[in-house]
Amino acid sequence: MATIDLDQKGIDIDGPVYNVIAPNMQSNILKSHSRDNARLLFLRFIAGKSDLSVWIRDFISQERLVTSALDQRFDSANHKLGLPSGTVANFYLSAKGYEHLGLDPRGFSDVDMDDQSEDDEEETLSEFGACGNNDFVRGMRSNKVNNKLKDPEPTEWEQNYNTDIHAMILLADDDEIRLQTETDLLKTSLAGIANIVAEETGKNLTGIFGGRKRNLEHFGYADGVSQPTYFNGPAVVLTSPVELQPLKIILVKDPFTAHDNDFGSFLVYRKLEQDVDGFNNKISELAAKLELNANQEGNMTAEDYAGAMVVGRFKDGTPLIKSDIPLGEFPAFNDFKYEDTDRNAHKCPFHAHIRKTNPRGQGLLVGERYITRRGIPYGEKDSPGKKGLLFMCFQSNLKRQFNFLQKAWSNAPGFPPLRGRPGIDPLIGQGNNGEQSWPKQYDNSEEVKFDFAGFIKMKGGEFFFAPSITFLKNI
């Protein structure tokens, strides 16, 4: 088949395009693995290229594991028939990992890497067809990236992440016992191949809203409400037309294979620690400054309203743009534009998390900014121990997607530039708060000033690439 057109939307998961790319693309990229449990192992290679290559080929070829997108389709079909599902296994390389394998990671970059300012980095195509991914080569611990994203200094990260990481392996399964068995087998096989510098355990949190089980994050809000999708068909339920996005926002031609239809994707990983008690206390402080209207009285608390102002949705996923109270709808309403119904931000603040990270119009072209989230919570719910999110997202262009969202939107107190300085994203924003203003009462112009930020801390992370199956089997 000819080279796949990445501009197309809505491919059929049983159709010819998917059948061409799926055997040679890793699982969990175009479609989530949807498992409730995950283990993330971060590796520093100690073996030479020859032994390491043998190990990688063996790992990715194990038939009991769900490694390719094609495996994932068959596994999903078996699951619907009540048959056992397998353990999902993915293998990601950092720029340092490629270097250890004797490959030049600058194949992913688009300009000369020597001391250029960000403004000088024009997104011209490299000979490999990659663009906008210079920060993959630099790594998340580099001064340039650290300053750009306003992250804590690496010396403030968890010690395990303050080192060179060559690869990350993800194992995921609904069966915790089988997942632990596979993790133990993996660790044993890595003896003499790599040191495990960090290990994380993820577990989905769930809650019941509107009689439906929903995935949550530790602050208690429904997660994954709005995500891009790449498929169309009778089984696909779109909650908004803009959810259907072209393949080009997530897939990249693997630069280290000769085949036209070998694709991968850039993975951003960040360990985000959540201060739940601090967040809830601050919500109470904000709630004391707000007023419920007649419709809200008796239907919810002032804290419910304050939390929705911070997030942009109530805990059940109902967006403020639609309702002043949670509606318990499933799926949550998702087809809206702020410029059509709340241009002045009297319902949902400009700096609310979901408005900052997805402005939905407001004169802005946001399609090319979409990221595909694959994170999972860590830590026990309602326990005193540390907890948070193992944030992961796929994209084709780090500069235009995740890095832009974090730097130019979430961290920018002057975005959107529609009225004064709206302030930073109260959840993931880093840096100067700006001038956060909150509607004192829903859909009313009277506002109160209140600073809200700092309850999510980045504790470590790295940029990875999900290579094609072809590359991993022929390395």
Sine and cosine of phi, psi and omega as CSV:
sin_phi,cos_phi,sin_psi,cos_psi,sin_omega,cos_omega
0.00,0.00,0.53,-0.85,0.01,-1.00
-0.91,0.42,0.20,-0.98,0.02,-1.00
-0.83,0.56,0.70,-0.71,-0.03,-1.00
-0.93,0.37,0.68,-0.73,0.07,-1.00
-0.99,0.10,0.93,-0.36,-0.06,-1.00
-0.98,0.21,-0.06,1.00,0.06,-1.00
-0.99,0.16,-0.20,0.98,-0.08,-1.00
-0.97,0.22,0.48,-0.88,0.02,-1.00
-0.89,-0.45,0.38,-0.92,0.19,-0.98
0.90,0.44,0.75,0.66,0.04,-1.00
-0.94,0.35,0.44,-0.90,0.02,-1.00
-1.00,0.05,0.82,-0.58,-0.04,-1.00
-0.91,0.41,-0.26,0.96,0.09,-1.00
-0.95,-0.31,0.14,0.99,-0.11,-0.99
-1.00,-0.08,-0.02,-1.00,-0.12,-0.99
-0.92,0.40,-0.60,0.80,-0.02,-1.00
-0.90,0.44,-0.76,0.65,0.00,-1.00
-0.89,0.47,-0.63,0.77,-0.02,-1.00
-0.91,0.41,-0.41,0.91,0.05,-1.00
-0.98,0.18,-0.69,0.72,-0.11,-0.99
-1.00,0.01,-0.46,0.89,-0.14,-0.99
-0.89,0.45,-0.63,0.78,-0.03,-1.00
-0.90,0.43,-0.43,0.90,-0.10,-1.00
-0.93,-0.37,0.21,0.98,0.03,-1.00
-0.88,-0.47,0.63,-0.78,-0.02,-1.00
-0.93,0.37,0.47,-0.88,0.07,-1.00
-0.93,0.36,0.23,-0.97,0.11,-0.99
0.97,0.22,0.10,1.00,0.02,-1.00
-1.00,-0.05,-0.94,0.34,-0.01,-1.00
-0.94,0.34,-0.47,0.88,-0.03,-1.00
-0.66,-0.75,0.72,-0.69,-0.03,-1.00
-0.90,0.45,0.55,-0.84,0.07,-1.00
-0.93,0.36,-0.39,0.92,0.10,-1.00
0.87,0.49,0.40,0.92,0.06,-1.00
-1.00,0.06,0.46,-0.89,-0.05,-1.00
-1.00,0.07,-0.26,0.96,-0.06,-1.00
-0.75,-0.66,0.57,-0.82,0.00,-1.00
-0.56,-0.83,0.51,-0.86,0.16,-0.99
-0.83,-0.55,0.76,-0.65,0.05,-1.00
-0.90,-0.43,0.85,-0.52,0.03,-1.00
-0.91,-0.40,0.79,-0.61,-0.01,-1.00
-0.95,-0.31,0.82,-0.57,-0.22,-0.98
-0.91,-0.41,0.55,-0.84,0.23,-0.97
-0.85,-0.52,0.90,-0.43,-0.09,-1.00
-0.92,0.38,0.62,-0.78,0.09,-1.00
-0.84,-0.54,-0.30,0.95,0.02,-1.00
-0.99,0.13,0.39,-0.92,0.11,-0.99
-0.95,0.30,0.13,-0.99,-0.10,-0.99
-0.86,0.51,-0.65,0.76,-0.08,-1.00
-0.88,0.48,-0.81,0.59,-0.01,-1.00
-0.91,0.40,-0.62,0.79,0.00,-1.00
-0.90,0.43,-0.66,0.76,0.01,-1.00
-0.89,0.45,-0.66,0.75,0.04,-1.00
-0.88,0.48,-0.69,0.72,-0.02,-1.00
-0.90,0.44,-0.71,0.71,-0.02,-1.00
-0.89,0.47,-0.71,0.71,0.00,-1.00
-0.87,0.49,-0.65,0.76,0.01,-1.00
-0.93,0.38,-0.68,0.74,-0.03,-1.00
-0.88,0.47,-0.74,0.68,-0.12,-0.99
-0.97,0.23,-0.20,0.98,-0.07,-1.00
-0.98,-0.19,0.02,1.00,-0.05,-1.00
-0.94,0.34,0.87,-0.50,-0.15,-0.99
-0.93,0.37,-0.39,0.92,-0.02,-1.00
-0.97,0.23,-0.22,0.98,-0.03,-1.00
-0.99,-0.14,0.52,-0.86,0.05,-1.00
-1.00,-0.05,1.00,-0.07,-0.11,-0.99
-0.96,-0.27,-0.61,0.79,-0.05,-1.00
-0.98,-0.17,0.28,-0.96,0.08,-1.00
-0.89,0.45,-0.53,0.85,0.06,-1.00
-0.93,0.38,-0.69,0.72,0.11,-0.99
-0.81,0.58,-0.67,0.74,-0.06,-1.00
-0.90,0.44,-0.64,0.77,0.02,-1.00
-0.90,0.44,-0.72,0.69,0.02,-1.00
-0.90,0.44,-0.64,0.77,-0.01,-1.00
-0.89,0.45,-0.66,0.75,0.02,-1.00
-0.90,0.43,-0.65,0.76,0.02,-1.00
-0.89,0.45,-0.67,0.75,0.04,-1.00
-0.89,0.46,-0.65,0.76,-0.01,-1.00
-0.87,0.48,-0.66,0.75,0.01,-1.00
-0.90,0.43,-0.43,0.90,0.03,-1.00
-1.00,0.02,0.04,1.00,0.00,-1.00
0.99,0.10,0.19,0.98,0.02,-1.00
-1.00,0.05,0.38,-0.92,-0.03,-1.00
-0.89,0.46,0.59,-0.81,0.10,-0.99
-0.99,-0.11,0.37,-0.93,0.02,-1.00
-0.99,-0.10,0.06,-1.00,0.07,-1.00
-1.00,0.08,0.82,-0.58,0.05,-1.00
-0.96,0.27,0.70,-0.72,0.00,-1.00
-0.69,-0.72,0.83,-0.55,0.02,-1.00
-0.80,-0.60,0.50,-0.87,-0.05,-1.00
-0.77,-0.64,0.85,-0.53,-0.06,-1.00
-0.84,-0.54,0.61,-0.80,-0.01,-1.00
-0.91,-0.41,0.64,-0.76,0.17,-0.99
-1.00,0.01,0.11,-0.99,0.06,-1.00
-0.87,0.48,-0.64,0.77,0.03,-1.00
-0.90,0.44,-0.55,0.83,0.04,-1.00
-0.91,0.41,-0.68,0.73,0.07,-1.00
-0.87,0.49,-0.66,0.75,0.01,-1.00
-0.88,0.47,-0.65,0.76,0.01,-1.00
-0.89,0.46,-0.51,0.86,0.02,-1.00
-1.00,0.09,0.07,1.00,0.03,-1.00
0.99,0.15,0.32,0.95,-0.02,-1.00
-0.92,-0.39,0.61,-0.79,-0.08,-1.00
-1.00,0.07,0.94,-0.35,-0.04,-1.00
-0.93,0.37,-0.16,0.99,0.03,-1.00
-0.93,0.37,-0.12,0.99,0.16,-0.99
-0.88,0.47,-0.29,0.96,0.03,-1.00
-1.00,-0.08,-0.13,0.99,-0.10,-1.00
-0.98,-0.19,0.15,-0.99,-0.10,-0.99
-0.82,-0.57,-0.10,0.99,0.02,-1.00
-0.64,-0.77,0.15,-0.99,0.14,-0.99
-0.87,0.49,0.77,-0.64,-0.13,-0.99
-1.00,0.10,0.00,1.00,-0.16,-0.99
-0.99,0.11,0.98,-0.17,0.24,-0.97
0.79,0.62,0.68,0.73,0.07,-1.00
-1.00,-0.07,0.54,-0.84,0.08,-1.00
-0.96,0.26,0.33,-0.94,-0.02,-1.00
-0.86,0.51,-0.59,0.81,-0.04,-1.00
-0.92,0.40,-0.38,0.92,-0.02,-1.00
-1.00,0.09,-0.15,0.99,-0.09,-1.00
-1.00,0.06,0.98,0.17,0.05,-1.00
-0.95,0.30,0.59,-0.80,-0.09,-1.00
-1.00,0.08,0.89,0.45,0.09,-1.00
-1.00,0.05,0.53,-0.85,-0.05,-1.00
-0.94,0.34,0.67,-0.74,0.15,-0.99
-0.99,0.16,0.07,-1.00,0.01,-1.00
-0.90,0.44,-0.31,0.95,0.01,-1.00
-1.00,-0.05,-0.05,1.00,0.00,-1.00
1.00,0.08,0.13,0.99,0.00,-1.00
-1.00,-0.05,0.52,-0.85,0.09,-1.00
-0.46,-0.89,0.40,-0.92,0.09,-1.00
0.96,0.30,0.28,0.96,-0.10,-1.00
-0.81,-0.58,0.54,0.84,0.05,-1.00
-0.87,0.49,-0.54,0.84,-0.04,-1.00
-0.94,0.34,-0.38,0.92,0.15,-0.99
-0.86,0.50,-0.68,0.73,-0.01,-1.00
-0.93,0.38,-0.64,0.77,-0.03,-1.00
-0.93,0.36,-0.65,0.76,-0.07,-1.00
1.00,-0.02,0.45,-0.89,-0.09,-1.00
-0.94,0.34,-0.35,0.94,0.00,-1.00
-1.00,0.09,-0.13,0.99,-0.03,-1.00
-0.91,0.42,0.48,-0.88,0.00,-1.00
-0.86,0.51,-0.64,0.77,-0.05,-1.00
-0.89,0.45,-0.73,0.68,0.00,-1.00
-0.94,0.35,-0.68,0.73,0.00,-1.00
-0.84,0.54,-0.70,0.71,0.01,-1.00
-0.94,0.35,-0.63,0.78,-0.02,-1.00
-0.88,0.47,-0.70,0.71,-0.06,-1.00
-1.00,0.02,-0.08,1.00,-0.04,-1.00
0.84,0.54,0.59,0.80,0.04,-1.00
-0.96,0.27,0.34,-0.94,0.17,-0.98
-0.86,0.50,0.47,-0.88,0.08,-1.00
-0.85,0.53,0.61,-0.79,0.00,-1.00
-0.80,0.59,-0.47,0.88,0.05,-1.00
-0.90,0.43,-0.31,0.95,0.03,-1.00
-1.00,-0.07,-0.12,0.99,0.05,-1.00
-0.95,0.30,0.22,-0.98,0.17,-0.99
-0.86,0.51,0.66,-0.75,-0.15,-0.99
-0.81,0.58,-0.61,0.79,-0.05,-1.00
-0.87,0.49,-0.46,0.89,-0.03,-1.00
-1.00,-0.03,-0.13,0.99,-0.03,-1.00
-1.00,0.02,0.80,0.60,-0.03,-1.00
-0.39,-0.92,0.21,-0.98,0.07,-1.00
-0.94,0.34,0.78,-0.63,0.06,-1.00
-0.91,-0.41,0.79,-0.61,-0.06,-1.00
-1.00,-0.05,-0.51,0.86,-0.07,-1.00
-0.39,-0.92,0.33,-0.94,0.12,-0.99
-0.75,-0.67,0.71,-0.70,0.09,-1.00
-0.91,-0.41,0.75,-0.66,0.07,-1.00
-0.93,-0.35,0.80,-0.60,0.17,-0.99
-0.89,-0.47,0.70,-0.71,-0.03,-1.00
-0.61,-0.79,0.61,-0.79,-0.05,-1.00
-0.29,-0.96,0.49,-0.87,0.15,-0.99
-0.97,0.23,-0.47,0.88,-0.03,-1.00
-1.00,0.03,0.96,-0.27,-0.07,-1.00
-0.90,0.43,-0.59,0.81,-0.02,-1.00
-0.92,0.39,-0.71,0.70,0.02,-1.00
-0.91,0.42,-0.61,0.79,0.03,-1.00
-0.88,0.47,-0.67,0.74,0.02,-1.00
-0.91,0.42,-0.62,0.78,0.04,-1.00
-0.88,0.47,-0.72,0.70,0.01,-1.00
-0.91,0.42,-0.60,0.80,0.03,-1.00
-0.90,0.43,-0.68,0.73,0.02,-1.00
-0.90,0.44,-0.67,0.75,0.04,-1.00
-0.88,0.47,-0.66,0.75,0.01,-1.00
-0.89,0.46,-0.72,0.69,0.00,-1.00
-0.87,0.49,-0.67,0.74,0.01,-1.00
-0.88,0.47,-0.67,0.74,-0.04,-1.00
-0.93,0.38,-0.36,0.93,-0.05,-1.00
-0.99,0.13,-0.12,0.99,0.01,-1.00
-0.84,0.55,0.82,-0.57,-0.01,-1.00
0.99,0.15,-0.11,0.99,-0.01,-1.00
-0.97,-0.22,-0.71,0.70,-0.06,-1.00
-0.39,-0.92,0.47,-0.88,0.17,-0.99
-1.00,-0.07,0.66,-0.75,0.06,-1.00
-1.00,0.04,0.96,-0.29,-0.08,-1.00
-1.00,0.06,-0.37,0.93,0.05,-1.00
-0.41,-0.91,0.51,-0.86,0.04,-1.00
-0.63,-0.77,0.73,-0.68,-0.02,-1.00
-0.81,-0.58,0.56,-0.83,0.05,-1.00
-0.90,-0.43,0.86,-0.51,0.03,-1.00
-0.94,-0.34,0.57,-0.82,0.02,-1.00
-0.53,-0.85,0.80,-0.60,0.01,-1.00
-0.89,0.45,0.63,-0.78,0.15,-0.99
-0.97,-0.23,0.60,-0.80,0.00,-1.00
-0.73,-0.68,0.41,-0.91,0.09,-1.00
-0.54,-0.84,0.24,-0.97,-0.01,-1.00
-0.96,-0.28,0.87,-0.50,0.09,-1.00
-0.78,-0.63,0.79,-0.62,0.00,-1.00
0.86,0.51,0.49,0.87,0.00,-1.00
0.98,0.20,0.09,1.00,-0.02,-1.00
-0.90,-0.44,0.60,-0.80,0.09,-1.00
-0.98,0.20,0.75,-0.67,-0.02,-1.00
-0.76,-0.65,0.53,-0.85,0.12,-0.99
-0.97,0.26,0.64,-0.76,-0.03,-1.00
-0.83,-0.56,0.24,-0.97,0.26,-0.97
-0.93,-0.37,0.07,-1.00,-0.21,-0.98
-0.93,0.37,-0.34,0.94,0.09,-1.00
-0.97,0.22,-0.17,0.99,0.11,-0.99
0.98,-0.20,0.18,0.98,-0.06,-1.00
-0.98,-0.18,0.60,-0.80,0.05,-1.00
-0.84,0.54,0.72,-0.70,-0.08,-1.00
-0.92,-0.38,0.42,-0.91,0.06,-1.00
0.95,0.30,0.43,0.90,-0.04,-1.00
-0.91,0.41,-0.67,0.75,-0.06,-1.00
-0.86,-0.52,0.90,-0.44,-0.02,-1.00
-0.64,-0.77,0.60,-0.80,0.16,-0.99
-0.91,0.40,0.51,-0.86,0.10,-0.99
-0.76,-0.65,0.40,-0.92,-0.11,-0.99
-0.86,-0.52,0.11,0.99,-0.06,-1.00
-0.87,-0.50,0.40,-0.92,0.12,-0.99
-0.66,-0.75,0.32,-0.95,-0.01,-1.00
0.60,-0.80,0.05,-1.00,-0.08,-1.00
-0.86,0.52,-0.53,0.85,-0.08,-1.00
-1.00,0.05,-0.08,1.00,-0.06,-1.00
-1.00,-0.07,0.82,-0.58,0.04,-1.00
-0.95,-0.31,0.94,-0.35,0.03,-1.00
-1.00,-0.06,0.80,-0.60,0.05,-1.00
-1.00,-0.01,-0.14,0.99,0.06,-1.00
-0.34,-0.94,0.63,-0.78,0.01,-1.00
-0.86,0.51,-0.51,0.86,-0.05,-1.00
-0.96,0.27,-0.18,0.98,0.07,-1.00
-0.89,0.45,-0.51,0.86,-0.02,-1.00
-0.98,0.21,0.93,-0.38,-0.12,-0.99
-0.83,-0.55,0.41,-0.91,0.00,-1.00
-0.96,0.29,0.41,-0.91,-0.02,-1.00
-0.87,0.49,-0.41,0.91,-0.10,-1.00
-0.92,0.39,-0.29,0.96,0.00,-1.00
-0.99,0.12,-0.11,0.99,-0.02,-1.00
-0.78,-0.63,-0.48,0.88,-0.10,-1.00
-0.98,-0.21,0.58,-0.82,0.04,-1.00
-0.73,-0.68,0.68,-0.73,0.13,-0.99
-0.87,0.49,0.77,-0.63,0.06,-1.00
-0.91,0.41,0.89,-0.46,-0.09,-1.00
-0.96,0.29,-0.16,0.99,-0.09,-1.00
-0.94,-0.33,0.40,0.92,0.18,-0.98
-0.75,-0.66,0.34,-0.94,-0.04,-1.00
-1.00,-0.05,-0.13,0.99,-0.07,-1.00
-1.00,0.08,0.68,-0.74,-0.07,-1.00
-0.90,0.43,-0.55,0.83,-0.15,-0.99
-0.96,-0.27,0.52,0.85,0.14,-0.99
-0.99,-0.12,0.92,-0.39,-0.10,-0.99
-0.86,-0.51,0.46,-0.89,0.11,-0.99
-0.66,-0.76,-0.23,-0.97,-0.03,-1.00
-0.39,-0.92,0.48,-0.88,0.05,-1.00
-0.99,0.10,0.73,-0.69,-0.02,-1.00
-0.91,-0.41,0.82,-0.57,0.15,-0.99
-0.99,-0.12,0.81,-0.59,0.08,-1.00
-0.87,-0.49,0.75,-0.66,0.06,-1.00
-0.58,-0.81,0.78,-0.62,0.09,-1.00
-1.00,0.04,0.90,-0.43,-0.09,-1.00
-0.92,-0.40,0.94,-0.35,0.00,-1.00
-1.00,0.09,0.74,-0.67,-0.04,-1.00
-0.96,-0.30,0.79,-0.62,0.08,-1.00
-1.00,-0.05,1.00,0.03,-0.11,-0.99
-0.92,0.39,-0.69,0.72,-0.01,-1.00
-0.90,0.44,-0.70,0.72,0.02,-1.00
-0.89,0.46,-0.66,0.75,0.03,-1.00
-0.87,0.49,-0.75,0.66,-0.04,-1.00
-0.91,0.42,-0.62,0.79,0.05,-1.00
-0.90,0.44,-0.65,0.76,0.01,-1.00
-0.93,0.35,-0.59,0.81,0.08,-1.00
-0.85,0.52,-0.68,0.74,0.02,-1.00
-0.89,0.45,-0.62,0.78,0.04,-1.00
-0.90,0.43,-0.69,0.72,0.03,-1.00
-0.91,0.42,-0.66,0.75,-0.02,-1.00
-0.86,0.52,-0.57,0.82,-0.01,-1.00
-0.91,0.40,-0.33,0.95,-0.01,-1.00
-0.99,-0.11,-0.15,0.99,-0.04,-1.00
-0.97,-0.25,0.25,-0.97,0.01,-1.00
-0.78,-0.63,0.71,-0.70,0.10,-0.99
-0.98,0.17,0.56,-0.83,0.09,-1.00
-1.00,0.03,-0.02,-1.00,-0.09,-1.00
-0.89,0.45,-0.59,0.81,-0.01,-1.00
-0.94,0.33,-0.53,0.85,-0.04,-1.00
-0.98,0.18,-0.52,0.85,0.00,-1.00
-0.84,0.54,0.80,-0.60,0.02,-1.00
1.00,0.04,-0.27,0.96,0.01,-1.00
-0.99,-0.17,-0.28,0.96,-0.02,-1.00
-0.18,-0.98,0.08,-1.00,0.00,-1.00
-0.99,-0.16,0.25,-0.97,0.08,-1.00
-0.89,0.46,-0.54,0.84,0.05,-1.00
-0.92,0.40,-0.60,0.80,0.07,-1.00
-0.86,0.50,-0.70,0.72,-0.01,-1.00
-0.92,0.39,-0.70,0.72,0.00,-1.00
-0.88,0.47,-0.68,0.73,0.02,-1.00
-0.89,0.46,-0.64,0.77,0.04,-1.00
-0.90,0.43,-0.57,0.82,0.05,-1.00
-0.90,0.44,-0.60,0.80,0.00,-1.00
-0.94,0.33,-0.71,0.70,-0.11,-0.99
-1.00,0.04,-0.57,0.82,-0.11,-0.99
0.99,-0.16,-0.17,0.98,0.08,-1.00
-0.68,-0.74,0.44,-0.90,0.19,-0.98
-0.96,0.29,0.15,-0.99,-0.08,-1.00
-0.87,0.50,-0.48,0.88,-0.01,-1.00
-0.99,0.12,-0.04,1.00,0.01,-1.00
0.98,-0.21,-0.16,0.99,0.02,-1.00
-0.88,0.47,0.84,-0.54,-0.01,-1.00
-0.98,0.20,0.58,-0.82,0.05,-1.00
-0.86,0.51,-0.45,0.89,-0.04,-1.00
-0.90,0.44,-0.39,0.92,-0.02,-1.00
-0.98,-0.19,-0.61,0.79,-0.17,-0.99
-0.52,-0.85,0.48,-0.88,0.06,-1.00
-1.00,-0.03,0.00,1.00,0.08,-1.00
-0.69,-0.73,0.41,-0.91,0.07,-1.00
-0.92,0.39,0.68,-0.73,-0.09,-1.00
-0.97,-0.25,-0.25,0.97,0.02,-1.00
0.93,0.37,0.40,0.92,-0.03,-1.00
-0.98,0.19,0.51,-0.86,0.12,-0.99
-0.67,-0.75,0.83,-0.55,-0.09,1.00
-0.95,0.31,0.36,-0.93,0.01,-1.00
-0.90,0.43,0.56,-0.83,0.00,-1.00
-0.85,0.53,0.73,-0.68,-0.12,-0.99
-0.63,-0.78,-0.05,1.00,-0.09,-1.00
-0.99,-0.17,1.00,0.08,-0.02,-1.00
-0.44,-0.90,0.34,-0.94,0.14,-0.99
-0.78,-0.63,0.72,-0.69,-0.03,-1.00
-0.90,0.43,-0.59,0.81,-0.06,-1.00
-0.91,0.41,-0.36,0.93,-0.01,-1.00
-1.00,0.10,-0.55,0.83,-0.18,-0.98
-0.81,-0.59,-0.16,0.99,-0.03,-1.00
-0.44,-0.90,0.77,0.63,-0.08,-1.00
-0.85,0.53,-0.55,0.84,-0.06,-1.00
-1.00,-0.05,0.06,1.00,0.03,-1.00
0.85,0.52,0.67,0.74,0.08,-1.00
-1.00,0.00,-0.22,0.98,0.09,-1.00
-0.98,-0.21,-0.77,0.63,-0.03,-1.00
-0.84,-0.55,0.86,-0.52,-0.03,-1.00
-0.85,0.53,0.52,-0.86,0.06,-1.00
-0.82,0.57,-0.56,0.83,-0.10,-0.99
-1.00,-0.03,0.02,1.00,0.05,-1.00
-0.82,0.57,0.57,-0.82,-0.16,-0.99
-0.80,0.60,-0.77,0.63,-0.09,-1.00
-0.96,0.27,-0.35,0.94,0.05,-1.00
-0.99,0.14,-0.57,0.82,0.05,-1.00
-0.92,0.40,-0.69,0.72,-0.12,-0.99
-1.00,0.02,-0.18,0.98,0.07,-1.00
-0.48,-0.88,0.99,0.11,-0.13,-0.99
-0.90,0.43,-0.24,0.97,0.10,-1.00
0.75,0.66,0.91,0.41,0.01,-1.00
0.99,-0.14,-0.84,-0.55,-0.06,-1.00
0.82,0.58,0.53,0.85,0.01,-1.00
0.97,0.24,0.19,0.98,-0.08,-1.00
-0.92,-0.39,0.61,-0.79,0.11,-0.99
-1.00,0.02,0.95,-0.32,-0.13,-0.99
-0.96,-0.27,-0.18,0.98,-0.10,-0.99
-0.82,0.57,-0.70,0.71,-0.05,-1.00
-0.95,0.30,-0.11,0.99,-0.01,-1.00
-1.00,-0.04,-0.18,0.98,-0.10,-0.99
-0.87,0.50,0.67,-0.74,0.16,-0.99
-0.91,-0.42,0.39,-0.92,0.00,-1.00
-0.94,-0.34,0.96,-0.30,-0.16,-0.99
-0.99,0.11,0.66,-0.75,0.02,-1.00
-0.69,-0.73,0.47,0.88,-0.07,-1.00
-0.97,0.26,0.19,-0.98,0.03,-1.00
-0.51,-0.86,0.64,-0.77,0.00,-1.00
-0.92,0.39,0.40,-0.92,0.17,-0.99
-0.78,-0.62,0.38,-0.92,0.00,-1.00
1.00,0.02,0.37,-0.93,-0.06,-1.00
-1.00,0.08,0.70,-0.72,0.05,-1.00
-0.91,0.41,0.65,-0.76,0.07,-1.00
0.85,0.52,0.48,0.88,0.07,-1.00
-0.91,-0.42,0.35,-0.94,-0.02,-1.00
-0.97,0.24,-0.17,0.99,-0.04,-1.00
-0.95,0.32,0.18,-0.98,0.01,-1.00
-0.93,0.37,0.58,-0.82,-0.06,-1.00
-0.47,-0.88,0.29,-0.96,0.02,-1.00
0.19,-0.98,-0.52,-0.86,-0.07,-1.00
-0.79,-0.61,0.76,-0.65,0.19,-0.98
-1.00,0.07,1.00,0.08,-0.10,-0.99
-0.95,0.30,0.75,-0.66,0.09,-1.00
-0.63,-0.78,0.64,-0.77,0.09,-1.00
-0.51,-0.86,0.55,-0.84,0.04,-1.00
-0.97,-0.24,0.52,-0.85,0.09,-1.00
-0.25,-0.97,0.20,-0.98,0.03,-1.00
-0.99,-0.11,-0.30,0.95,-0.13,-0.99
-0.59,-0.81,0.97,-0.24,-0.06,-1.00
-0.88,0.47,-0.65,0.76,-0.05,-1.00
-0.90,0.44,-0.70,0.71,-0.06,-1.00
-0.99,0.14,-0.35,0.94,-0.12,-0.99
-0.94,-0.33,-0.98,-0.19,-0.15,-0.99
-0.83,0.56,-0.76,0.65,-0.08,-1.00
-0.88,0.48,-0.60,0.80,0.03,-1.00
-0.92,0.40,-0.72,0.69,0.00,-1.00
-0.85,0.53,-0.67,0.74,-0.04,-1.00
-0.96,0.28,-0.73,0.69,-0.10,-1.00
-0.98,0.22,-0.80,0.59,-0.19,-0.98
-1.00,0.02,-0.32,0.95,0.01,-1.00
-0.92,-0.38,-0.90,0.43,-0.11,-0.99
-0.90,0.44,-0.67,0.74,-0.08,-1.00
-1.00,0.04,-0.13,0.99,-0.14,-0.99
-1.00,-0.07,0.94,-0.33,-0.01,-1.00
-0.90,0.43,-0.34,0.94,-0.01,-1.00
-1.00,-0.04,0.12,0.99,0.01,-1.00
-0.95,-0.32,0.68,-0.73,-0.08,1.00
-0.97,0.24,0.50,-0.86,-0.12,-0.99
-0.99,0.14,0.82,0.58,-0.11,-0.99
-0.95,-0.32,-0.42,0.91,0.01,-1.00
-0.32,-0.95,0.97,-0.23,0.04,-1.00
0.89,0.46,-0.64,-0.77,0.02,-1.00
-0.85,-0.53,0.99,-0.12,-0.12,-0.99
-0.86,0.51,-0.41,0.91,-0.03,-1.00
0.98,-0.19,0.14,-0.99,-0.04,-1.00
-0.99,0.13,0.27,-0.96,0.10,-0.99
-0.85,0.52,0.84,-0.54,-0.07,-1.00
-0.94,0.35,-0.23,0.97,0.04,-1.00
-0.99,-0.12,-0.90,0.44,-0.13,-0.99
-0.96,-0.28,0.02,1.00,0.02,-1.00
-0.92,0.40,0.59,-0.81,0.02,-1.00
-0.75,-0.66,0.67,-0.74,0.00,-1.00
0.90,-0.43,-0.37,-0.93,-0.04,-1.00
-0.92,0.40,0.77,-0.64,-0.07,-1.00
-0.88,0.48,-0.54,0.84,-0.12,-0.99
0.99,0.11,-0.67,-0.75,-0.05,-1.00
-0.76,-0.65,0.96,0.28,-0.02,-1.00
-0.91,0.42,0.81,-0.59,0.05,-1.00
-0.85,-0.52,0.68,-0.73,-0.10,-0.99
-0.84,-0.54,0.73,-0.68,0.09,-1.00
-0.85,0.52,0.85,-0.53,-0.03,-1.00
-0.90,0.44,-0.58,0.82,0.06,-1.00
-0.69,-0.73,0.54,-0.84,-0.09,-1.00
-0.83,0.56,0.76,-0.65,0.05,-1.00
0.86,0.51,0.64,0.77,0.01,-1.00
-0.75,-0.66,0.58,-0.82,-0.09,-1.00
-0.97,0.22,-0.29,0.96,0.00,-1.00
-0.94,0.34,0.74,-0.67,-0.08,-1.00
-0.79,-0.61,0.35,-0.94,0.10,-1.00
-0.83,-0.56,0.56,-0.83,0.05,-1.00
-1.00,0.01,0.71,-0.71,0.00,-1.00
-0.28,-0.96,0.77,-0.63,0.02,-1.00
-1.00,0.02,0.78,-0.62,-0.01,-1.00
-0.66,-0.75,0.93,-0.37,0.03,-1.00
-0.10,-1.00,0.22,-0.97,0.17,-0.98
1.00,-0.08,0.26,0.97,-0.05,-1.00
-0.97,-0.23,0.09,1.00,0.17,-0.99
-0.80,-0.60,0.82,-0.57,-0.03,-1.00
-0.89,-0.45,0.77,-0.63,0.06,-1.00
-0.98,0.20,0.84,-0.54,-0.11,-0.99
-0.94,-0.33,0.01,1.00,0.02,-1.00
0.47,-0.88,0.37,-0.93,0.01,-1.00
0.05,-1.00,0.01,-1.00,0.02,-1.00
-0.24,-0.97,0.36,-0.93,0.15,-0.99
-1.00,-0.05,0.69,-0.72,0.04,-1.00
-0.75,-0.66,0.26,-0.97,0.17,-0.99
-0.85,-0.53,0.68,-0.73,0.07,-1.00
-1.00,-0.03,0.99,-0.13,-0.07,-1.00
-0.92,0.39,0.30,-0.95,0.07,-1.00
-0.93,0.36,0.42,-0.91,0.09,-1.00
-0.87,0.49,-0.61,0.80,0.02,-1.00
-0.84,0.55,-0.73,0.68,0.02,-1.00
-0.87,0.49,-0.74,0.68,-0.09,-1.00
-0.92,0.39,-0.52,0.86,-0.02,-1.00
-0.99,0.12,-0.23,0.97,-0.06,-1.00
-0.84,-0.55,0.28,0.96,-0.08,-1.00
-0.90,0.44,0.00,0.00,0.00,0.00
